[in-house]
Amino acid sequence: MKNNSSVKNVKINDAFWTPIQNMVIDKVMPFQADILEDKNPTAEKSHAIQNFRIAAGEAEGEFYGMVFQDTDVAKWLEAAAYALSIRKDEALEKKADEYIALIGRAQEPDGYLNTYFTVKEPERKWQNLQECHELYCSGHMIEAAVAYYEATGKDSLLNIMRRNADLICERFGEGKTRGVPGHQEIELALYRLYQVTGEDKYLQTAQYFLDERGQEPDYLTEEAKKRGWFHWGLNTKDRLYAQNHIPVREQSKAVGHSVRAVYMYTAMAAVASETGDAGLLAACRNLWENIVNKQMYITGGIGSSHIGEAFTIDYDLPNDTVYAETCASIAMVFFARQMLEIKPMGEYADIMEKQLYNGILSGMQLDGTRFFYVNPLEVVPGVSGNVPGHKHVLQARPEWYRCACCPPNVARLVTSLGHYAWGENDKNVFNHLYFGGSVDLKCAGGVNITCETNYPWEGTVCYKVAPKKDTAEFALAIRIPAWSDEWILTVNKSPCKAEIKDGYAYIKRKWQKGDEILLTLCMKPQRICSNTKVRENAGCVALTRGPLVYCIEEYENGTDLSAIRLPRSSEIICEKIDDKLIGNVVVLKAEGTRMTSDDALYSKTPPKGEAVTLHAIPYYTWGNRESGGMRVWLLEE
C-alpha cells in the first residue's frame, strides 16, 4: 500500500531551521528539564519527575499535576532522542538516561506504568479510560522509547515500554477485556512499536482500538455507567467529543476535540498504509478534505472553539475567539506525513509546510522560553484575556502551563524535522519540504542529495545529486507548492522537462555525480481571500509571501487595528530587516488608510480616512516585542 516511506538519515543545515533546532537543544531542552524537576521558581509547578520518584518508592509525597502528567516527561524524552540524532550532547544524553532509569524503577512488576494510579488511586486502574488517559500516557512513552532506541541504539526504555505494551495487548482485544481510549494516541504508538519490533500483536491491538471505536453499545458510555465515578465529569452523552459517535470507517467530518481527532486520523492512515484497508483510507481522505477545505484557518490552525478545544461546524472560523491549539497543528503534520506514505500528493506537503512555518512556530517565543497553547488570528487589548469567551486568548506567551502538553510537543517536532522532508520508493525520490542540508537514500543503489536554500525568504532551491553508481536511473520528484503561481526548473542550467503529477515535478533521468537541479519559485506577496461563508472575514484579505502568513501588530501600526484599511490598489512591497527581537526577516509594507470617527457611539457622519503606511510581519513572530493588538485579516478598502 505504501507509495513512499519517510527517510530518517537526513542532516539539516538550514539558515532558517538550524538556529531554531540549536536553540531547542541548547536552551529549550534544559529549560524544560528544569521545569519537570521543579527547579524553575517562576514557572508553573510540574512535579512530573517527582511523581516518578514517589512511584518508584524513592521519595514521599502526593501525586501532583494532571492525570496525564507523565506525558510531559515522555515528550521531553522523545525530543531528546531526536536532538541526539542531530548531534551528540553528553549532558542531554546523561539526563535522558537518568530519567529512563527512574521510569524503569517506577514500573510495576506486571509492566503497568502510570504514576497517577500507582501513587494516588491504585484501586482504580483501567476503570476510567474515558477521562484518565492511561492508554494516552502509555502511547507517548512508547513513542519516546522507539525514538530513543532509533537515535541511540539503547533499548532500556524500549524494553520498559514493550512490557507495558504487552500488558495492554494481553488485556484488550477481541475475546479479551473490551476497551477504547478516551484520548487517542496509543493506536499510533503501537503502530510505531510494530514498525521497530515486527511483532504483529502491536499492529493488531492498534487496529482493535480503531475498529472498536463508535461501535454499539458505546464502550465509553457503558464504562461510565459501570464505574459510577468521574475524574473530570465529562459528558458521556457527548460522543462527538472523543469521536466515538460512529465507527471510524463511517466518519467523514472532523468533530470533537481536535488533537484527539487528528491523532486518531493519523493512526487510521498508518494502519491503512500497512494493511491496505480501503475503508480506513477512504475515511482518512474524506476527513482530510473536510478539515483542510472547511475547518482550517489560513495559519493552519484547527479546532476553532475553546469549549472542548474542538472542531465546530464547517466555515465557523472566528479570529478573536479561536482556539487553534499548537498541539493540533502538530497533529496535522503527523496526519499529512502519514497520508504522504500512502500517496505522494503535494497538498499533504503543502499543509505540513503551512503548519511548520505558521501554526506551530507561533506557539513558541523566539527565544524558546515562553509558549502559546492558543494561537489567535486577532488580539484586541482589553478584550482578549479578559472578557468572557475571550479569556483563553492571551496577548503574551506564558512561561509554562499546568496542562503543559504543547511546549514539549513543539520541542519533539522541531528536533524531528528531518523525518518530514524526504521520501522514497524503488523508483522515485520525493522532496516534500525545502530544508538546506543533505540526505542519504537507498534508491537506485544509493544516492546522496544536498540542498542549498535561503527559504522561506528567497525562492531558490538548489539540489546536487551524487549517486554511488556511475549512473543511477530514478525520478526526483520535487514538490511545487500550490501557493506558487510561477516557477522555473532547470537541470545543469538547462530548461527541464518534468512530468507534473499531484503537485510534484518528476525529473526522470540517469543521474551522474555533480548533476544540479535549480528550482526557482516566485515569492511575490499575495492577497488571499476567504470563502464568503466565513462570515468573520467578510470584506477582508490576508497577506502571504511564500509559505508565510503575515499579520499586523500595534508595535508599528498603532492602536485600534480594526480601524486600518488596505486599499485594493496598494502595492505590497517586500523589505528585509534585521530586528533584534524578531530576527532577520522579510516584512511587507503597503500604503493604507486609518479610519477615525467622532466620539458618538453611532453617527450619521461617516469615518474619515488618514493615509498611513501599513507594516506586516510574519505571523510566527508576533508577540515577541511588546504586548499589544494583532490582526491577520485586514479590512480592504
Secondary structure as the mmCIF struct_conf table of DSSP 4:
data_model
#
loop_
_struct_conf.conf_type_id
_struct_conf.id
_struct_conf.beg_label_comp_id
_struct_conf.beg_label_asym_id
_struct_conf.beg_label_seq_id
_struct_conf.end_label_comp_id
_struct_conf.end_label_asym_id
_struct_conf.end_label_seq_id
BEND BEND1 ASN A 3 ASN A 3
STRN STRN1 SER A 5 SER A 6
STRN STRN2 VAL A 10 ILE A 12
TURN_TY1_P TURN_TY1_P1 ALA A 15 PHE A 16
HELX_RH_AL_P HELX_RH_AL_P1 TRP A 17 MET A 23
HELX_RH_PI_P HELX_RH_PI_P1 VAL A 24 VAL A 28
HELX_RH_AL_P HELX_RH_AL_P2 MET A 29 LEU A 36
TURN_TY1_P TURN_TY1_P2 GLU A 37 ASP A 38
TURN_TY1_P TURN_TY1_P3 PRO A 41 THR A 42
BEND BEND2 ALA A 43 ALA A 43
HELX_LH_PP_P HELX_LH_PP_P1 GLU A 44 LYS A 45
HELX_RH_AL_P HELX_RH_AL_P3 ALA A 48 ALA A 55
TURN_TY1_P TURN_TY1_P4 ALA A 56 GLY A 57
BEND BEND3 GLU A 58 ALA A 59
BEND BEND4 GLY A 61 GLY A 61
BEND BEND5 GLY A 65 GLY A 65
TURN_TY1_P TURN_TY1_P5 VAL A 67 GLN A 69
HELX_RH_AL_P HELX_RH_AL_P4 ASP A 70 ILE A 86
BEND BEND6 ARG A 87 ARG A 87
HELX_RH_AL_P HELX_RH_AL_P5 GLU A 90 ALA A 106
BEND BEND7 GLN A 107 GLN A 107
TURN_TY1_P TURN_TY1_P6 PRO A 109 ASP A 110
BEND BEND8 GLY A 111 GLY A 111
HELX_RH_AL_P HELX_RH_AL_P6 THR A 115 VAL A 119
TURN_TY1_P TURN_TY1_P7 LYS A 120 LYS A 120
HELX_RH_3T_P HELX_RH_3T_P1 PRO A 122 ARG A 124
TURN_TY1_P TURN_TY1_P8 LYS A 125 TRP A 126
BEND BEND9 GLN A 127 GLN A 127
HELX_RH_AL_P HELX_RH_AL_P7 LEU A 129 CYS A 132
HELX_RH_AL_P HELX_RH_AL_P8 GLU A 134 THR A 152
HELX_RH_AL_P HELX_RH_AL_P9 SER A 156 ARG A 171
STRN STRN3 PHE A 172 PHE A 172
BEND BEND10 GLY A 173 GLY A 173
TURN_TY1_P TURN_TY1_P9 GLU A 174 GLY A 175
BEND BEND11 LYS A 176 LYS A 176
STRN STRN4 THR A 177 THR A 177
BEND BEND12 GLY A 182 HIS A 183
HELX_RH_AL_P HELX_RH_AL_P10 ILE A 186 THR A 197
HELX_RH_AL_P HELX_RH_AL_P11 ASP A 200 GLU A 212
TURN_TY1_P TURN_TY1_P10 ARG A 213 GLY A 214
HELX_LH_PP_P HELX_LH_PP_P2 GLN A 215 GLN A 215
BEND BEND13 GLU A 216 PRO A 217
HELX_LH_PP_P HELX_LH_PP_P3 ASP A 218 ASP A 218
HELX_RH_AL_P HELX_RH_AL_P12 TYR A 219 ARG A 227
BEND BEND14 HIS A 231 TRP A 232
TURN_TY1_P TURN_TY1_P11 THR A 236 LYS A 237
TURN_TY1_P TURN_TY1_P12 LEU A 240 GLN A 243
BEND BEND15 HIS A 245 ILE A 246
HELX_RH_3T_P HELX_RH_3T_P2 VAL A 248 GLU A 250
BEND BEND16 LYS A 253 LYS A 253
BEND BEND17 GLY A 256 GLY A 256
STRN STRN5 HIS A 257 HIS A 257
HELX_RH_AL_P HELX_RH_AL_P13 SER A 258 THR A 275
HELX_RH_AL_P HELX_RH_AL_P14 ALA A 278 LYS A 294
BEND BEND18 GLN A 295 GLN A 295
STRN STRN6 MET A 296 MET A 296
TURN_TY1_P TURN_TY1_P13 ILE A 298 THR A 299
BEND BEND19 GLY A 300 GLY A 300
STRN STRN7 ILE A 302 ILE A 302
STRN STRN8 SER A 305 SER A 305
TURN_TY1_P TURN_TY1_P14 HIS A 306 GLU A 309
STRN STRN9 ALA A 310 ALA A 310
BEND BEND20 ILE A 313 ILE A 313
TURN_TY1_P TURN_TY1_P15 ASP A 314 TYR A 315
BEND BEND21 ASN A 319 THR A 321
HELX_RH_AL_P HELX_RH_AL_P15 THR A 326 ILE A 342
HELX_RH_AL_P HELX_RH_AL_P16 GLY A 346 LYS A 354
HELX_RH_PI_P HELX_RH_PI_P2 GLN A 355 ILE A 360
HELX_RH_3T_P HELX_RH_3T_P3 LEU A 361 GLY A 363
STRN STRN10 MET A 364 MET A 364
TURN_TY1_P TURN_TY1_P16 LEU A 366 ASP A 367
BEND BEND22 GLY A 368 THR A 369
STRN STRN11 PHE A 371 PHE A 371
BEND BEND23 TYR A 373 VAL A 374
BEND BEND24 LEU A 377 LEU A 377
STRN STRN12 GLU A 378 VAL A 379
TURN_TY1_P TURN_TY1_P17 PRO A 381 ASN A 386
BEND BEND25 VAL A 387 VAL A 387
TURN_TY1_P TURN_TY1_P18 PRO A 388 GLY A 389
TURN_TY1_P TURN_TY1_P19 LYS A 391 HIS A 392
BEND BEND26 GLN A 395 ALA A 396
BEND BEND27 GLU A 399 GLU A 399
BEND BEND28 ARG A 402 CYS A 403
HELX_RH_AL_P HELX_RH_AL_P17 CYS A 406 THR A 415
TURN_TY1_P TURN_TY1_P20 SER A 416 SER A 416
HELX_RH_3T_P HELX_RH_3T_P4 LEU A 417 TYR A 420
TURN_TY1_P TURN_TY1_P21 ALA A 421 ALA A 421
STRN STRN13 TRP A 422 GLU A 424
BEND BEND29 ASP A 426 LYS A 427
STRN STRN14 ASN A 428 ASN A 431
BEND BEND30 LEU A 433 LEU A 433
BEND BEND31 GLY A 436 GLY A 436
STRN STRN15 GLY A 437 LEU A 441
HELX_RH_3T_P HELX_RH_3T_P5 CYS A 443 GLY A 445
STRN STRN16 VAL A 447 THR A 453
TURN_TY1_P TURN_TY1_P22 TYR A 455 TRP A 457
BEND BEND32 GLU A 458 GLU A 458
STRN STRN17 THR A 460 PRO A 467
BEND BEND33 LYS A 468 THR A 471
STRN STRN18 ALA A 472 ARG A 479
TURN_TY1_P TURN_TY1_P23 ALA A 482 TRP A 483
BEND BEND34 ASP A 485 ASP A 485
STRN STRN19 TRP A 487 VAL A 491
TURN_TY1_P TURN_TY1_P24 ASN A 492 LYS A 493
STRN STRN20 SER A 494 PRO A 495
STRN STRN21 GLU A 499 LYS A 501
TURN_TY1_P TURN_TY1_P25 ASP A 502 GLY A 503
STRN STRN22 TYR A 504 TRP A 511
TURN_TY1_P TURN_TY1_P26 LYS A 513 GLY A 514
STRN STRN23 ASP A 515 LEU A 521
STRN STRN24 GLN A 526 ILE A 528
TURN_TY1_P TURN_TY1_P27 THR A 532 LYS A 533
HELX_RH_3T_P HELX_RH_3T_P6 ARG A 535 ASN A 537
TURN_TY1_P TURN_TY1_P28 ALA A 538 GLY A 539
STRN STRN25 CYS A 540 ARG A 545
TURN_TY1_P TURN_TY1_P29 GLY A 546 PRO A 547
STRN STRN26 LEU A 548 GLU A 553
HELX_RH_AL_P HELX_RH_AL_P18 GLU A 554 ASN A 557
BEND BEND35 THR A 559 THR A 559
HELX_RH_3T_P HELX_RH_3T_P7 LEU A 561 ALA A 563
STRN STRN27 ILE A 564 LEU A 566
TURN_TY1_P TURN_TY1_P30 ARG A 568 SER A 569
HELX_LH_PP_P HELX_LH_PP_P4 SER A 570 ILE A 572
STRN STRN28 ILE A 573 ASP A 579
TURN_TY1_P TURN_TY1_P31 LYS A 580 ILE A 582
STRN STRN29 GLY A 583 THR A 596
BEND BEND36 ASP A 599 ASP A 599
BEND BEND37 LEU A 601 TYR A 602
BEND BEND38 LYS A 604 THR A 605
HELX_LH_PP_P HELX_LH_PP_P5 PRO A 606 PRO A 607
STRN STRN30 LYS A 608 PRO A 618
HELX_RH_3T_P HELX_RH_3T_P8 TYR A 619 THR A 621
TURN_TY1_P TURN_TY1_P32 TRP A 622 GLY A 623
BEND BEND39 ASN A 624 GLU A 626
STRN STRN31 MET A 630 ARG A 631
BEND BEND40 VAL A 632 TRP A 633
STRN STRN32 LEU A 634 GLU A 636
#
